Amino acid sequence: MSVPVASVEPTTVRPPVSGGLGEGLGEGVSESAGEVLRPHAEHAFAAELAALAAQDDRPRPARWRLSPWAVATYLLGGTLPDGTVITPKYVGPRRIVEVAVTTLATDRALLLLGVPGTAKTWVSEHLAAAVSGDSTLLVQGTAGTPEEAIRYGWNYAQLLAHGPSRDALVPSPVMRAMAEGMTARVEELTRIPADVQDTLITILSEKVLPIPELGQEVQAVRGFNLIATANDRDRGVNELSSALRRRFNTVVLPLPESADAEVDIVSRRVDQIGRSLDLPAAPEGMDEIRRVVTVFRELRDGVTADGRTKLKSPSGTLSTAEAISVVTGGLALAAHFGDGVLRASDVAAGILGAVVRDPAADRVIWQEYLEAVVRERDGWKDFYRACREVSA
């Protein structure tokens, strides 16, 4: 017996779209979102999504808010025929985004794989927002994620009072996505215990979720799909079974190819975060952003940018996301304890915290890098002094 779609009631509160937060970040956001530190993508970029929907005349899969072409344009950015500018949400190879979007239009689920800090969660959220208009159907994977988080749970007061019934059942985000034909998200899939992971096999292969306690099932309606993310550094934590892996189309998100591309990503994201926190504009500190990116890339790659000096790499990932965090923290220091201009002294402590994760081994690597590379680099004397001061 199949459970009708209407019987799985969504519980997500979806605020109305009105008002705004400013150019490029949150135009068309609900008034309540004005006080939200980080609005969901569908609210923060509501104006762009609406503009795309209004001019999107291409075929749309069932229950999609936009066509695959428009979803890709939303993520990669562009200018619409009426002059509306769509800001890029992801800076990277276009084909990767096209493959990810196309996967969601098939019966295969999408697995976004990559090292920490390659924007897997960010891309997942924006894909769900553009496809379904709702990025909140989310399961956060941890070592303690229970099976109920993926399948369903029970209201135990109702269960004890009346026994198993539809009223006592608490649908998971995945169950709601199946019933409503929407996109569900599972973050950090490889952090979830293997026996819990495998509850997805029937859902992804048969597109059905049995409810044996009621002798019923929820069948997925057209439009349903699932996006999972996983860090490739988590291999060996809870490896995906071959049966589950076959249900996914895996798309690997790479680190930025060039320093210029990474600087662009960091400056764009810092500018967005800074606006929500009333911090100074990032372009006033572009020199420091480039230096942070250079340090991270050189230590991550184990060689200087000119290829002349081999380096030891620290234990941390030194990802683009961490560079964004370092620069944002530096902007906050400059705003509240400086003159508002990002300088070397503002980012030095953040870089030290990102690089030196292992106090013994990483500190030696950092000191060698300072003395062998930073000290001898033209125009980096202020950066060297600032890093030496916080490293003492």
N, C-alpha and C positions, 0 to 999 in steps of 0.2 A: 504494500500500500504506500503510495507516494504522498508526502505532505504537500498540500498546495502552497504555492509561493506566498500567498497572503498570510499564511499561518505563522511564518517566521517574521516577527515584527522587528524592524530595525530600531535600535535604541540610540543611535548617534544623533546628537542635536546638531542641526545644520543651520547656523545663523543666516539671516537674510543678507544679501549683498547690497551695501550702500556705503557712502562715505569714502574715505581714502586715507592712505598713509604717506603718499608722496610719489614723485616721479620714479618709475622703474621698480618700486618696491611697495606693492600694496595698493595701487590705485584701484578703487572700487572695493575696498575692504569694508566689512560690516563695522558699525560704530563700536560694538563690543570688542572687535579685534584691535581697535586703537589702543587698548590697554594691555593687549596680549604681547608678551615678549617676543614670541615667534609664531605668527599666524600659520595655519596650514597652507600649503601651496595653493589650493583652490581658492582661498580667501586672499592671500597676499598678491596673487597675480590674476585676480578675478577679471580685471579690465582687459588684460591680454587674451585670456581664454574667451571672453565674450566677443572681442573683436575677431578672433580667429573663427569662432562659430558663425558669426554673421557673414563672413566672406568665404566660408568653406563650402564649395559646391561639388566636392569630390565624394565618391561613395564612402559610406560609413558602415562598418560592421554593426551587427545588432547591438543596440543599447550603448554604443559608443557616443560620446559627446562630440567628438571630432573625427575626421578621417585620419588614417595613418599618416598621410602627408602633413596634415595640420599638426598632429601630435609631434612629429619630428621637427617641424618648424618652431613649435613652442619650446622644445628643448634646446635646439641649436641656435635659435634667433633668426631674425630676418625682418624685412620691411614689406608690409602688405600693400596691395594695390592702392588703398586709400591713404597711404602714408603712415599708417600705424607701425611703430617700431616694436618688434618683439625682442625682448632682451634674451641673450643666451643664458640658459640654465646649466648647460654642460658644454665645456670647451674640450673637444676631442674629435677623433675621426668620425665623419658623418656616417660611414657605413656601419659602425658599431651601433649607433642609435637606430638606424633603419632596420637592422637585423632584430634588435630588441623590440621595436614597435611591431614589426611583422610577426614575430613570434607570438605576441599577445593576440594577434588576429587569427591564430590557428588554434588547434586543440592541445598544443604543447605549452607547458608552463615555462616561465623564464627564470633562470638562475644567473644573477649578476655576481661574478667572481672577481676578486682582485685583492691586492695587499691593502692593509688598513689605510684609510685616507684617500681612496680613489673615487669617492663620491658615489658609492654604491647605494647607500640609503637615500641620498639626495636625488639620484636618478630614479630610484624606485618610487619615491614620494611623488615626483613630478609626472612620472608616467601614469600613476594611478589617478592623479588629479586631472590630467588631460583626457584620459580614456573614460573614466567613470564619474568625474566631478567630485570624488570623495577619496581622500588618501588615508582615512582614519580606520579602515578595516584592517587592523594591524595586530600581528602576534609577535611579541618580542621574545626572541629565543635566548634562553639561558640554560645553565645546567639543571635548574629546577623547574623548567617549563613542563607542566603536566599535560597529559593527553587531552584533558577537558579544554585546554586553551585552543586546541585545533578542532576538536569535534564539538562537544557541547558539555555543559554542566547542569547542575540541578539547584533549584531554590529549595533548600532543605526544610524550611518551614512548611512550604506547600507539599513537599514530598512526604514528610512525616504525617501531615494532616490528611492528605487525600490520596497518597500513593503516586506512582508515576503517571503523569498526564502532560498534555501540551502546556498547561499553565505553569507546571513546575519546571519545565525545561528552560535552560538558559542558553541561547544559541551563541556559538563562538563567532568571531569575525569571519572565519572561513565559511561557516554555515550561512551566515547572513549574505555573504557575497554570492554563494551558490544560488540562494533563493531569489536574490534581486538581480542577478546577472551583472555583477560588478567585479572589480579587481581587488583581490585580497593580497596582503603583503605579509611575508614571514621574514623577520630580520634575524641574522646570525643563525642560519639553519644548522650549521655544523656544531653549534653550541648546544643544541637540543639533544637529549638522550636518543640513542638509536631506535629504541622501541617506540618512542613518541614520534620520531621522524616518519616511521613507516606507516603511521595512521594516514599519511598523505597519499599512499600508493593507490588505495581504492578511489579516493577522491579525484586524483589526477588521471587515473586510467579509465575508470567506469563512470566518472562524473556523477557519483552518487555517494551519499553519506547515510549509512544505515543507522536506525535508532531501534535496536533490538528490544529494549525495554517496553516500547510501545508497539512493536510489530510494524513499524513504519520506516520510511526513508525520505530524505530530501534529495531531489534530483536537481542538478545544476541546470539553470536555464541559459539560453544563448546570451553571450556577453561575459559569462564568468571566466575568469582566469586567475592565475596566481603568480606573483613575483616574489622570489626568494633571494636573499643576499647571503654571501659567505666570504670569509677571509681565507685566502689560500695559505696563510700562515697557520690556520687552524687545522690543517691536515693532520690527522692522527688524534684529534680531540674526539670527534664523533663522525667518522667517515660515513658518507652517504652509501647506502647499499647500492649494488648495481641495479637492482630493480627500481629504486627510487630515482637514481641518476638518469635512467633511460627516460623518465617522464619529463625531464627538463631539457630545454635547449640552453646550453651554457654560453654566456657572453662574458668575455674577460675585459674588464675595464683597466686600461693601462695607466701607468704614471705619465704625466705630461712629457711629450717628446723633447721639447726644448725649454731652455730657461725663460725665453720670452713668453712662451705659452703659459708656463707656471706663474710667472709674474703677473700676467693678465688675469689668470684665475684668482690668485690671491688678492690682487687689488680690487677686482670686481666684488668678490665675496666680502672682503673687509669693508668696502664702501656700503654694501647692503646692511651688514651687521651694525656698522657705525651709525647709520641713519636711525636705526631703531633705538640706539643707546645715546643719541645726541653727541656723538664723538666728532672730532675734526675730520675733514675730508681726507681720504687716504692719499690722493695725488700729491699732497704737500709733503709726503714722506716716501716718494717713489724710490729714492736712492736707498733708503733703509729696507724697503720691501725687496728690492733687487739683491741687497746684501744677504738678507735672511734666506732668500731662495737659493742664492749661490752657495752659502754655507751648507744648507740642507742637501742640495744636489751633490756637492763634492763629497761630503761624508757618506751619503747614501750610495754613491757610485764607486767610492774607494779610489778616486783619482781627481786631481784638480781640473778645472774647466779647460785649461790649455793642454791637458794630457801629459804634462811633464813630471808630475810628482804623484807617486802612489801613496795612498792613505789607508789607514785602518778604519773600518766602519764600526760605529758603536752599536749597542744592542737594540736601540730604539728604531722605529720605522722611519722617522723623519719625513713624514708624509706631507702632502700639500695641506691637508686639514690641520696638521700641527703648525705649519707655517702661518696659516690663517689665524690660529689661536695666538701665536706669539705676537704677530703684528697687531691684532686687536687689543691684546693686553698692553702692548707698547703705546697704542693710541690713547688708551685709558690713562696710563701714567702721564703722557704728555698733556692730556686735557686737564687732569686734576692736580698734577704736581709740577707742571711745566708751563710752557707758553703756547701749547697746542700744536707745536710742530714736532713730528716724529724724528727722534735722533737716535744715535747709536746707544746711548745710555738707557734709552727706554726699552730697547729690545734685547739687550745683553742678558739680563736675568732670565727672560723667557727662553732664549736659545740655550742657556746653560741647563735649565730644567728639562728641555726637550732632548738634549744630547746625553746628559749624564743621568741615565736611568740606573745603571750599575755603578755605585759610588767608587768601587775599586777599579775595575777595568775601563769603564767609560771616561773617568776623570783623566786617566793617563792618555787616552786617545785624544781627548779634547785639548789637553795641554800641549801635546805634540803638534796638533793642528794649528793652535795659536802661534806657537813659536816658529814652526817651519813654513807656514803659509801666510797667515794673517799678518804677522809682524813684518814680513818682507813685501807685502802687496802695496803698490802705490795708491795713495788716497784712502787707506784704511787705518791710519794711525789712531784716529778717534775711536774707531770700532775696536781696535786692539786694546787700547787703554781701558775702555768701558768693560770689555770682557775679562781683562786681567783683574780689574777691581772687584767684579762680582765673583770671580773664581778664586780669589785669595782666601 
